[in-house]
Amino acid sequence: MKIAVLGAGLIGGPMARDLAVGGEFDVTVADLNPVALQRLSEVDHITPIQIDVSDKAALTRIVQPVDLVINAVPGFMGFKTLTTIIEAGKNAVDIAFFPEDPFVLDDLAKSKGITAVVDCGVAPGMSNMLVGLGHRRLDHTETAIIYVGGLPEIRQWPYEYKAVFSPVDVIEEYVRPAVYVENGVVVKRPAMSDPELIDFPGIGTLEAFNTDGVRSLYKTLEIPNMKEKTLRYPGHIEKIAVLRESGFFNTEPVEINGVKIRPLDVTAKLLFPMWQLKPGEADFTIMKIVVEGEQAGRKTRYTWDLLDRLDPASGIHSMARTTGYTATMAARLISQNRFHRAGIVVPEQIGSEPACMEFILKGLADRGVIYHEKKETL
């Protein structure tokens, strides 16, 4: 079977390698960056191709011969790219985390008879799947809370933060309004609102704040209280808030010496070298998912905890592992005909099928990404 991975970066590269192991898939990797492609040029069963993915004609040529496409482009390109993939009649797994409503593509995907799983990273992605699994187990679900963050092991001033993906996508977390559900009412709050400090064993105290991670959950699951919060080292919010309120994340161009420049572009250019995880720099991904409700007449809580670190043997960063391997396991789920649903699919719909979750959780555990589950009767 043939798969195309769009993006050869620090997440796209590990996904391609994972799919190509043992010749399980013949993988085409498309990217504009020749350096990223060069890292994959001698890997068996991987064919790197340099193209501009935003070129619709070129993208269509790349995906035409394959059976499934993994979309790992930056968020601002994600919706348009996924549209082209669906128009080509190809199954897809998408981790672009774009701001547009994916369900507007549902009719198109159904007309093509294909499955397109969106928001299929670690969070959103596995977070939604596990909320879906908890909701399926309970007779009535009252609350679902997601705490998640990817952080460097070593804290370095001034931001104490590093990322393996586009800085523009990171900044989106700080500017895109957070949607959550409170007492059955959908609420929209500014990103980084409602900060709180939370202690995590083995890590210490982290800062949690509202971000747009609930995503499709409030549309697909009847849970009266749902919220996602991103985790950072304490003090991070205040520094980012100063940048945001000062206009450094604005997308409207400003004129400087006769040249129009978007403040966001300048900010991303300056921050990326500071935020980029270098090879060998250790990171960790931490996530806690709490789903509470009633089961067999008793109040019950399901909790899933993840603490994943850089794999020293392969050098693959934790955020790449937790995000990328969720997507590759979803790709296997589709390619092996273990999941059948035409149209736009959100991760909680996979999570509501126990056999699918068993398959994905085992695949992740085999790759060292382990979610620890606990059930409590309250």
C-alpha positions in Angstrom: 0.0 0.0 0.0 1.2 3.5 -0.8 1.0 6.5 1.6 2.0 10.1 1.1 3.2 12.3 4.0 2.9 16.0 3.3 5.7 17.6 5.3 9.2 16.2 6.1 9.9 18.2 9.3 10.4 17.1 12.8 7.0 15.4 12.9 6.5 14.5 9.2 9.9 12.8 9.1 9.3 10.4 12.1 5.9 9.6 10.7 7.4 8.6 7.3 10.0 6.4 9.0 7.4 4.7 11.2 5.2 3.8 8.2 8.2 2.6 6.1 9.6 0.2 8.7 9.9 -3.3 7.3 8.3 -2.2 4.0 4.8 -2.0 5.6 4.1 0.9 3.3 5.8 2.6 0.3 6.0 6.2 1.5 6.2 9.3 -0.6 7.3 12.4 1.4 6.6 15.8 -0.1 8.1 19.1 1.1 9.7 22.2 -0.2 12.7 22.0 2.1 15.5 20.1 0.5 17.4 19.7 3.8 14.4 18.0 5.5 14.0 15.7 2.5 17.7 14.9 2.4 17.4 13.3 5.9 15.0 10.8 4.5 16.7 10.2 1.1 18.5 6.9 2.1 15.7 5.4 4.1 14.2 2.2 2.6 10.7 2.5 1.2 10.7 6.3 1.4 10.7 8.5 -1.7 11.3 12.2 -1.0 9.9 14.6 -3.5 10.5 18.4 -3.4 7.3 20.3 -4.3 5.4 23.3 -3.1 2.4 21.7 -1.4 0.4 24.9 -1.8 0.5 24.3 -5.6 -2.8 22.5 -6.2 -1.8 20.9 -9.5 1.5 19.6 -8.1 -0.1 18.3 -5.0 -2.8 16.5 -7.0 -0.1 14.7 -9.0 1.7 13.6 -5.8 -1.4 12.1 -4.1 -3.0 10.5 -7.2 -1.0 7.3 -7.1 -1.3 6.7 -3.3 -4.0 5.1 -1.2 -3.9 7.5 1.8 -2.4 10.9 2.6 -1.2 12.3 6.0 -1.5 16.0 6.0 1.2 17.6 8.2 1.4 21.1 6.8 1.2 24.2 8.9 -2.3 25.2 10.1 -2.7 28.1 7.7 -2.3 25.7 4.8 -4.2 22.9 6.3 -7.8 23.4 5.1 -6.9 24.1 1.5 -4.6 21.1 1.4 -7.1 18.7 2.9 -9.7 20.0 0.3 -7.4 19.1 -2.5 -6.7 15.6 -1.0 -10.4 14.9 -0.7 -11.1 16.2 -4.2 -8.6 13.7 -5.4 -10.6 10.9 -3.7 -7.9 9.9 -1.2 -8.3 8.8 2.4 -6.6 11.2 4.8 -5.3 11.7 8.3 -4.8 15.3 9.1 -2.7 16.9 11.9 -2.7 20.4 10.5 -5.0 21.8 13.2 -6.5 24.4 10.9 -8.9 27.1 12.2 -11.7 26.4 9.6 -14.6 24.1 10.3 -13.7 20.7 8.8 -17.3 19.6 8.6 -18.0 21.8 5.6 -16.0 19.2 3.7 -18.2 16.3 5.0 -20.5 16.1 2.0 -17.5 16.2 -0.4 -15.7 13.4 1.4 -18.9 11.3 1.5 -19.5 11.9 -2.2 -16.0 10.5 -2.8 -16.5 7.6 -0.5 -13.4 8.4 1.5 -12.5 8.7 5.2 -10.8 11.9 6.4 -9.7 11.9 10.0 -9.0 15.5 11.2 -7.3 16.9 14.3 -5.5 13.6 14.7 -2.4 14.5 16.8 -1.8 14.2 20.5 -4.2 17.1 21.5 -6.4 17.5 19.7 -6.3 13.9 18.7 -5.6 11.3 21.4 -7.2 13.6 23.9 -10.4 13.5 22.0 -10.2 9.8 21.5 -9.9 9.1 25.2 -12.7 11.5 26.0 -14.8 9.6 23.5 -13.7 6.3 25.1 -14.6 7.5 28.6 -17.9 8.9 27.4 -18.7 5.5 25.8 -18.1 3.6 29.0 -20.2 5.9 31.3 -24.0 5.8 31.4 -24.0 9.6 31.8 -21.0 11.9 31.4 -20.8 15.1 33.4 -17.3 16.4 32.9 -14.3 16.1 30.6 -11.1 18.0 31.3 -7.9 17.9 29.2 -4.5 19.2 30.5 -1.7 18.9 28.0 1.7 20.4 27.2 4.9 19.8 25.4 8.0 21.3 27.1 11.8 21.2 27.1 13.5 19.3 29.9 15.8 22.2 30.4 14.3 25.6 31.2 16.0 28.5 29.4 15.3 32.1 29.9 13.3 34.0 28.6 10.5 31.8 27.4 11.3 28.4 28.9 9.7 26.8 25.9 10.6 24.9 22.8 8.6 23.4 19.9 9.0 20.8 17.1 6.4 22.5 14.8 5.8 25.8 13.2 6.0 28.8 15.5 3.0 30.3 13.7 1.0 27.3 14.9 2.3 27.8 18.4 1.2 31.4 18.3 -2.3 30.3 17.2 -2.7 28.7 20.6 -2.2 32.1 22.2 -4.5 34.1 19.9 -7.3 31.7 18.8 -10.3 32.0 21.2 -10.9 29.0 23.5 -14.3 27.3 23.2 -15.5 25.2 26.1 -18.7 24.0 27.7 -19.9 25.0 31.1 -23.2 23.8 32.6 -24.3 22.8 29.2 -23.6 26.3 27.6 -21.0 26.8 25.0 -18.6 29.5 26.1 -16.0 31.4 24.2 -13.1 32.9 26.2 -9.8 34.5 25.2 -6.8 32.2 24.9 -4.6 32.1 28.0 -7.5 33.0 30.2 -8.3 31.4 33.6 -4.7 30.5 34.6 -4.1 28.0 37.4 -1.1 26.2 38.9 -1.2 22.4 39.0 1.3 20.0 40.4 2.4 16.9 38.4 4.4 14.0 39.9 7.9 13.9 38.4 7.6 17.3 36.8 6.6 19.8 39.5 4.3 22.8 39.2 3.0 23.9 35.8 0.8 26.7 34.6 -2.5 25.8 32.9 -4.6 28.1 30.7 -7.5 28.0 28.3 -6.7 27.1 24.6 -8.8 26.0 21.7 -8.4 22.3 22.3 -12.0 21.1 22.8 -12.5 21.5 19.1 -15.2 19.2 17.8 -16.1 17.6 21.2 -18.8 20.2 22.0 -20.5 19.4 18.7 -20.3 15.6 18.9 -20.6 14.6 22.5 -23.3 15.6 25.0 -21.1 16.5 28.0 -22.3 19.5 30.0 -18.8 20.5 31.2 -15.7 20.3 28.9 -12.5 22.2 28.9 -8.9 22.0 27.6 -6.0 23.7 29.1 -2.4 24.0 27.8 0.5 23.5 30.2 3.6 25.6 30.4 6.3 26.5 33.0 5.1 29.1 35.5 5.5 32.7 34.2 5.1 31.9 30.5 1.6 33.3 30.2 2.6 36.8 31.3 5.5 37.1 28.8 3.3 35.9 25.9 0.4 38.1 27.0 2.7 41.2 26.8 3.6 40.3 23.2 0.0 39.6 22.2 -1.4 42.8 23.8 1.4 44.9 22.2 0.4 43.7 18.8 3.3 41.4 17.9 0.9 38.6 16.9 -1.3 40.9 14.6 -1.8 39.8 11.0 -2.7 43.3 9.6 0.4 44.8 7.9 2.1 47.9 9.3 4.2 50.2 7.3 7.9 50.7 8.2 10.1 52.9 6.1 7.7 52.4 3.2 7.5 48.6 3.5 4.4 46.8 4.7 5.2 44.0 7.1 2.9 41.7 9.2 3.9 41.9 12.8 3.2 38.2 13.1 5.8 37.3 10.4 8.5 39.3 12.2 7.6 37.8 15.6 7.7 34.2 14.2 11.0 34.9 12.5 12.5 36.1 15.7 11.0 33.5 18.0 11.6 30.4 15.9 15.4 30.2 16.5 14.7 30.5 20.2 11.8 28.0 20.3 13.2 25.4 17.9 14.2 22.1 19.5 17.7 21.2 18.3 18.7 17.5 17.7 19.5 15.9 21.0 17.7 18.5 23.1 15.3 16.6 25.4 11.6 17.4 25.6 8.6 15.8 27.3 4.9 15.6 26.7 2.5 15.6 29.6 -1.2 15.0 29.5 -4.0 14.3 31.9 -7.5 13.5 30.8 -10.3 13.3 33.4 -13.8 12.0 32.4 -16.4 11.9 35.1 -20.0 10.8 35.3 -22.3 8.0 36.3 -21.8 4.3 35.7 -24.1 1.6 37.1 -25.7 4.1 39.5 -22.4 5.3 41.0 -20.3 8.3 40.3 -17.2 7.2 38.4 -14.0 8.8 37.2 -11.7 7.6 34.4 -8.3 9.2 34.2 -5.6 8.8 31.6 -2.0 10.1 32.3 0.8 10.4 29.8 4.4 11.5 30.6 6.5 10.8 27.5 10.1 11.9 26.9 12.5 12.1 24.0 13.6 8.7 22.7 17.4 8.7 23.2 17.9 5.8 20.8 16.3 7.3 17.8 16.7 11.0 18.8 13.0 11.6 18.0 11.4 14.2 20.2 8.5 13.4 22.4 6.1 15.8 20.8 6.9 14.2 17.4 6.3 10.8 18.8 3.1 11.5 20.6 1.6 13.5 17.8 3.0 11.6 14.8 2.4 8.0 16.0 -1.2 8.8 16.8 -1.6 9.8 13.2 0.3 6.8 11.8 -1.8 4.4 14.0 -4.9 6.0 12.6 -3.6 5.5 9.1 -3.1 1.8 9.9 -6.6 1.7 11.3 -8.0 2.9 8.0 -5.6 0.9 5.7 -6.4 -2.3 7.5 -10.2 -1.7 7.2 -10.6 -1.6 11.0 -12.6 1.6 10.9 -15.4 2.3 8.4 -17.0 5.7 8.2 -17.2 7.8 5.1 -16.9 11.6 5.4 -15.1 13.9 7.9 -14.2 11.9 11.0 -13.2 13.5 14.3 -11.0 11.5 16.8 -13.7 11.0 19.4 -15.7 9.0 16.9 -12.8 6.6 16.7 -12.5 6.7 20.5 -16.1 5.6 20.9 -15.3 2.3 19.3 -13.4 0.2 21.9 -11.7 -2.2 19.4 -10.3 0.8 17.5 -8.9 2.3 20.7 -7.4 -1.0 21.8 -5.6 -1.1 18.4 -4.3 2.5 18.7 -3.3 2.3 22.3 -1.4 -1.0 21.7 0.4 0.5 18.7 1.4 3.5 20.7 2.6 1.4 23.6 4.7 -0.7 21.2 6.4 2.5 20.3 6.9 3.5 23.9 4.1 6.0 24.2 2.1 4.7 27.1 -1.2 6.1 28.5 -1.8 5.0 32.1 -5.5 4.5 32.8 -7.2 4.6 36.3 -10.8 4.0 37.2 -12.2 5.4 40.5 -15.6 5.0 42.1 -16.3 8.2 43.9 
